[in-house]
Amino acid sequence: MTLEEAWSFFSDPNNLSTITPGNLRFEAVYPLPHVIYPGLVLVYRLRPMFNIPTTWVTEITHVREPSLFVDEQRMGPYRLWHHEHHFRAIEGGVEIEDLVHYALPFGPLGLIAENMLVRSTLNEIFGFRARVLKERFGTLD
């Protein structure tokens, strides 16, 4: 995969459902554009826990094509969600790095939920994503 191919795939919000586990029942509420830009607001419905429907509104806050974009939650299950997507060309392919900073609501109860459910759910989501990317684009060997 080239840097341009990685950017093209990740910067198209329509591909997010491809790299999200099916059990979350992830769907866009409104038609999605095929390119991101600063200020773009995206509205999704998903079922992250106990099959309870949740609306998640994110805004693309920074775009530095083809190396970085940032999405931040504006409404949803987290008190704070800041997700940086970094892309770097390396010998033979592309290194993709995600930096996620989040905080849960409900104080001590949020910490309990993080330890019991949220952290493992996020690991599952990013693990699924890694498997899909490996199948789609291969790995560096």
Steps between C-alpha positions, in 0.01 A plus 500: 500500500625849419450810711252628242300174513492507880388863502235438236355209699506660846395849397177366345245481786307236303777250578454525877225237495742260324747515791237490778381165643154404375366437850511878563242548221681816392313721253516858380190705579549728197669437165877531535735691274793313348761737637564656839570866573538709816159576645331193351241368748409131476201340672491125562278252681655196662444254783826489696371336820210276591347562153389848614481742205727802533538806282860610451580839350861570406671795338811485285707773664837474324609372160858491374481295181642235468647465849241587768139556585325537833143422600345619825169399652240775523222278638509138603595244762826663612563811705805554276610329177802627304630264229811580295566295185866515391633363170870466410659354191759241597707261294258258335177657622329732745509522877161590647485620859191585702522718809176496696433707808167445667320548828172354616217673679365405843819539707582183696226304322663594168833364625333171593335483156836573335670215685215254448381580148629804315871420477433145376240626251747755359768229477251280314411782258862589421593130478220445248620800306858365490375163368290665227793720393732199493255307278440799274851642468733226627790541741867584482700179518 
